[in-house]
Amino acid sequence: IYMKHLRLSLFYFSLLFSTFSFGANDIALISATISNFDLTYEKLPLSQAQGLTFYNNFNNIASFHHTGIYVNLKIIDPNNDTIYDYSSSPITVASQSIDSSQITVPFSATITGTYTLIYVMFQDSLDAIPGNNTITTTLNVTDYLMQRDNGVTAGPGNFGGSQTYYEIGNWMDILEPATITSASVVVDAVTEVGSMLFFTLYDINRNYLVSTENYEITADDIGDTVTLYFTQPYTIFSWEHVIVTAGSYGPKKMVVQMAQSSPVVSSYYVNDNYDWYYITTTPMVRINLDEPASIEASVSQISWAMFPNPSSSHVIVKIEDNEIHEIRVSDLTGKLIYSEKVYRDKTIDTREFPAGVYLVQLDLQTSQKLIIN
């Protein structure tokens, strides 16, 4: 009787163990991304979808090592043709661990449209849950637009409407040489007609690069996308990070629409004291690269520049013609701080200006933002 019960106990233990082992014999493909970028993009310009390689992560929940792990990637182009079919090198993934591999054969998009990327993980042994071995993503390649947000609004925009000044925007990776020509924003439905909009481009250390002129929101802009051109294009020659912000000032409410959750330290909010903060949702603020010149571009008819910016002691206004112009400097309440008629270049002493953000206007037509440290 004792031996009978022992054999039954061993049988049930063996059945339980084999069931547990089979259930634990699982390794999952948990992520598949483009290696070249630090962030994920909903849309990439054709110039940036070049020389791409791919990165995969695995999670081995089994109590033993898995061997011969590799990922095959097939890319199907907008014409439904398979144009890429390569795999990562096989690796062993230790038990109870997460590991990764790369597919290093570069891929370059040749046309605009939606590419489908199908990642499938293989291994030497039978996998208990084959359903978690495949990840399918899309790569939306555009002519000019670079977009981080997924286009799905996360409810009413919750940034904007400062009575004085604010900026909000995203960090972007520029992979290949390109020229940033303009920026776009999705205007939230609660925005007021007559509110002011401008865009600013910074380097990753938040140093000012270039901005657009100010634009007054019309009724047709509410709930739509507004694009403004920078006063001069910004050219990038090698890998570079930039920050693009949409800004507003004045009593009327300009609200930027928000999308999905934002990766850590990659989206920003700047208040009227010029304090920078990280935010946890993605503003629907985008950039446009390598666009052809447009006669509708809101670029100043007068070519002028202002530097250094930010400034602590002086700023030089350089005007590229031989006419007399009026320079006006105002604070964000509209109070006139400085005014003078000038011929070509002018150096303005800013040592007596309180720290903050100012608007510099030329002939009451075009304006740029000036930051005083």
C-alpha positions in Angstrom: 0.0 0.0 0.0 2.9 2.3 0.9 4.6 1.7 -2.4 1.4 2.2 -4.3 0.8 5.6 -2.7 4.5 6.5 -3.3 4.2 5.6 -7.0 1.0 7.7 -7.3 2.7 10.6 -5.5 5.7 10.4 -7.8 3.4 10.2 -10.8 1.4 13.4 -9.8 4.7 15.2 -8.9 6.1 14.2 -12.3 3.0 15.4 -14.1 3.1 18.7 -12.2 6.8 19.2 -12.9 6.4 18.5 -16.6 3.5 20.9 -16.8 5.5 23.6 -14.9 8.5 23.0 -17.1 6.5 23.3 -20.3 4.7 26.4 -19.1 8.1 27.9 -18.1 9.7 27.0 -21.5 8.9 30.5 -22.8 11.1 33.3 -24.1 9.3 36.4 -25.4 10.2 39.1 -27.9 9.4 42.1 -25.8 10.5 45.0 -28.0 11.7 45.8 -31.6 12.9 49.3 -32.5 15.1 51.2 -34.9 18.6 51.3 -33.4 19.7 54.7 -34.9 17.3 56.8 -32.9 17.0 57.5 -29.2 13.3 58.1 -29.5 10.4 56.5 -31.4 8.9 58.5 -34.3 5.4 58.2 -35.8 6.6 59.8 -39.1 10.1 60.2 -40.5 11.2 62.3 -43.5 12.7 60.3 -46.4 16.1 61.9 -45.7 16.1 60.5 -42.2 14.9 56.9 -43.1 18.3 56.0 -44.4 20.9 53.4 -43.2 18.6 52.1 -40.5 19.5 49.1 -38.3 17.3 47.4 -35.7 17.4 46.5 -32.0 15.5 43.6 -30.3 14.9 42.7 -26.6 14.1 39.2 -25.3 12.7 38.1 -21.9 13.6 34.5 -20.8 11.3 33.5 -18.0 12.4 29.9 -18.0 14.6 28.3 -15.4 17.2 27.3 -18.0 19.2 29.0 -20.7 17.6 29.3 -24.2 20.0 28.8 -27.1 20.0 29.8 -30.8 17.9 32.9 -30.2 17.7 35.2 -33.3 15.2 37.5 -34.9 14.3 37.7 -38.6 13.0 41.0 -39.9 11.0 41.3 -43.1 10.1 44.8 -44.4 7.2 45.2 -46.8 7.2 48.5 -48.8 4.2 50.7 -49.7 3.7 48.6 -52.9 3.4 45.4 -50.8 6.7 44.0 -51.9 9.1 42.4 -49.5 12.3 44.4 -49.9 14.3 43.4 -46.8 14.8 40.0 -45.2 17.6 39.7 -42.7 18.3 38.2 -39.3 20.3 38.9 -36.2 23.1 36.6 -35.1 22.1 33.7 -32.8 22.7 34.2 -29.1 22.1 32.3 -25.8 19.7 34.1 -23.4 20.4 33.1 -19.8 17.5 31.9 -17.6 15.4 34.5 -15.8 17.0 37.4 -17.7 16.5 40.0 -20.4 18.9 40.2 -23.3 19.1 41.9 -26.7 20.4 41.6 -30.3 20.8 43.7 -33.4 20.0 43.3 -37.1 22.9 45.2 -38.6 22.3 45.1 -42.3 21.2 48.7 -43.0 17.9 49.5 -44.5 17.1 52.7 -46.6 13.6 53.7 -47.6 13.4 54.6 -51.3 9.9 56.0 -51.5 7.4 57.7 -49.2 4.5 55.7 -47.7 3.9 53.1 -45.0 6.4 50.3 -44.6 5.4 47.2 -42.5 8.1 45.7 -40.3 7.6 42.1 -39.2 10.0 40.8 -36.5 9.8 37.0 -35.7 12.0 35.4 -33.0 13.3 31.8 -33.4 15.1 29.4 -31.0 16.6 25.9 -30.9 13.9 24.5 -28.6 10.1 24.3 -28.6 8.5 27.5 -27.3 5.5 27.2 -25.0 3.9 30.4 -26.1 4.7 31.1 -29.7 2.2 34.0 -29.8 4.7 36.3 -28.1 7.5 35.7 -30.6 6.3 38.2 -33.2 6.1 42.0 -33.2 4.7 44.0 -36.2 5.3 47.7 -36.5 5.0 50.4 -39.2 7.4 53.0 -40.5 5.6 56.0 -42.0 7.9 57.8 -44.4 7.0 61.3 -45.5 8.5 63.9 -47.8 9.4 66.4 -45.1 7.5 65.8 -41.8 9.2 64.5 -38.7 6.6 63.7 -36.0 7.0 62.1 -32.5 3.3 62.2 -31.5 1.1 59.3 -32.6 -1.6 61.7 -33.8 -4.1 60.5 -31.2 -5.1 63.3 -28.8 -5.0 62.6 -25.1 -8.1 64.8 -24.3 -8.2 68.6 -24.2 -4.8 70.3 -24.4 -3.6 71.0 -20.9 -0.7 73.4 -21.7 -1.1 77.0 -22.8 -3.1 80.0 -22.1 -0.5 81.8 -19.9 -1.3 85.4 -19.4 2.3 86.3 -20.2 4.4 83.7 -21.9 5.0 80.0 -22.4 6.7 77.4 -24.7 6.1 73.7 -25.1 7.8 71.2 -27.4 9.8 68.1 -28.1 13.4 66.9 -28.4 14.1 65.4 -31.9 17.0 63.3 -33.2 18.4 64.3 -36.6 20.2 61.3 -38.1 21.3 62.5 -41.6 22.3 65.9 -42.9 19.2 68.0 -43.3 17.8 71.5 -43.2 15.0 72.3 -40.8 12.7 74.7 -42.6 9.5 75.0 -40.6 7.5 73.7 -37.6 3.9 72.6 -37.1 1.5 72.4 -34.2 -2.0 71.0 -33.7 -4.0 73.8 -32.2 -6.4 72.7 -29.5 -10.1 73.5 -29.9 -10.2 75.8 -26.8 -7.7 78.2 -28.3 -8.9 81.8 -28.7 -9.0 83.6 -32.0 -6.3 86.4 -31.9 -3.9 84.5 -29.7 -0.2 84.6 -30.7 1.9 81.6 -31.9 5.6 81.3 -32.7 8.1 78.5 -32.9 11.7 78.3 -31.6 14.5 75.9 -32.3 17.1 75.1 -29.6 20.1 72.8 -29.4 19.9 70.0 -26.9 21.6 72.3 -24.3 18.7 74.7 -24.7 20.7 77.3 -26.5 18.6 79.4 -28.9 19.1 78.7 -32.6 16.4 80.3 -34.6 12.7 81.2 -34.4 9.7 82.1 -36.6 7.9 85.4 -36.7 4.8 85.8 -34.5 1.5 84.6 -36.0 -2.0 85.5 -35.0 -4.4 82.5 -34.7 -7.5 82.8 -37.0 -10.9 81.0 -36.7 -9.8 78.6 -39.5 -6.8 77.5 -37.4 -8.8 76.3 -34.4 -8.6 72.5 -34.1 -6.3 72.4 -37.1 -2.5 72.2 -37.9 -0.6 75.4 -38.3 2.8 75.6 -40.0 5.2 78.5 -39.8 8.6 78.9 -41.4 11.7 79.9 -39.5 13.2 83.3 -40.3 16.2 81.4 -41.8 16.5 77.6 -42.3 18.8 75.7 -39.8 21.1 73.3 -41.5 22.5 70.1 -39.8 25.6 68.4 -41.2 25.8 65.3 -38.8 24.0 63.6 -36.0 22.4 66.3 -33.8 19.7 66.7 -31.2 17.4 69.7 -31.4 14.4 70.9 -29.4 11.5 72.5 -31.1 8.9 74.5 -29.2 5.6 76.2 -29.9 5.1 79.3 -27.9 2.6 82.0 -27.1 2.2 85.2 -25.1 -0.4 87.8 -24.2 -3.9 87.7 -22.7 -5.6 85.4 -25.3 -5.4 81.6 -24.8 -3.3 79.6 -27.3 -3.4 75.9 -26.3 -1.3 73.1 -27.8 -2.9 69.7 -28.3 -1.3 66.8 -26.4 -0.9 63.1 -27.4 0.5 59.9 -25.8 2.8 59.6 -22.8 6.2 61.1 -23.4 9.5 59.3 -22.8 11.5 60.6 -19.9 13.2 63.9 -20.3 12.2 64.3 -24.0 9.3 66.8 -23.9 9.5 70.3 -22.3 7.5 73.1 -20.9 9.0 76.6 -20.4 7.1 79.1 -18.2 7.1 82.9 -18.3 10.2 83.1 -16.0 12.0 81.0 -18.6 12.2 78.0 -16.3 12.4 74.6 -18.1 10.4 71.6 -17.0 10.0 68.0 -18.2 6.5 66.9 -19.0 5.0 63.4 -19.3 2.8 63.8 -22.4 3.9 64.4 -26.0 3.0 67.9 -27.4 1.8 67.7 -31.0 4.7 69.9 -32.1 6.6 68.7 -35.2 9.4 69.8 -37.6 9.7 69.8 -41.4 12.9 69.1 -43.1 14.3 69.8 -46.6 11.1 71.4 -47.9 11.4 73.4 -51.2 11.1 77.1 -50.9 7.4 78.2 -50.7 6.0 81.5 -51.7 3.5 81.1 -48.9 6.2 80.7 -46.3 5.9 83.3 -43.5 9.6 84.3 -43.8 10.4 88.0 -43.4 10.8 90.1 -46.6 13.7 91.8 -44.7 16.7 89.7 -44.1 18.0 90.4 -40.6 19.6 88.5 -37.7 20.2 89.1 -34.0 23.1 87.8 -31.9 24.2 86.8 -29.3 21.0 85.4 -28.2 20.7 84.8 -25.2 22.5 88.0 -24.2 23.9 89.3 -21.0 25.6 92.6 -22.1 24.7 93.5 -25.7 22.9 92.3 -28.8 23.8 93.1 -32.4 21.0 93.5 -34.9 22.4 92.9 -38.4 20.2 94.1 -41.4 21.0 92.9 -44.9 20.0 96.0 -46.9 20.9 99.7 -47.2 17.6 101.2 -45.9 16.7 103.0 -42.6 14.7 100.8 -40.2 13.1 101.2 -36.8 14.0 98.7 -34.1 11.6 98.3 -31.2 12.2 96.2 -28.1 9.2 95.4 -25.9 8.7 93.2 -22.8 5.9 90.5 -22.8 3.4 92.9 -21.4 3.8 95.1 -24.5 5.8 97.9 -22.6 8.3 99.5 -25.0 11.8 99.2 -23.6 13.9 100.5 -26.5 13.2 102.2 -29.8 15.6 103.7 -32.4 15.8 104.3 -36.2 19.0 102.6 -37.6 20.9 102.1 -40.8 22.1 98.6 -41.3 23.7 97.2 -38.2 23.1 98.3 -34.6 24.5 97.2 -31.2 22.1 97.5 -28.3 23.3 97.7 -24.7 21.2 95.2 -22.7 23.0 95.4 -19.4 20.1 97.5 -17.9 17.4 95.1 -19.2 16.0 92.9 -16.4 16.5 89.2 -17.1 13.6 87.7 -19.1 12.1 87.3 -22.6 11.7 90.3 -25.0 10.3 90.8 -28.5 12.5 92.7 -31.0 10.5 94.2 -33.9 11.8 95.6 -37.2 9.5 98.2 -38.7 6.6 96.9 -36.8 6.4 94.1 -39.3 8.7 91.2 -38.3 9.8 90.1 -34.8 12.2 87.8 -33.1 12.4 86.7 -29.5 15.4 87.9 -27.4 16.4 86.2 -24.1 18.3 88.3 -21.5 20.2 86.3 -18.9 
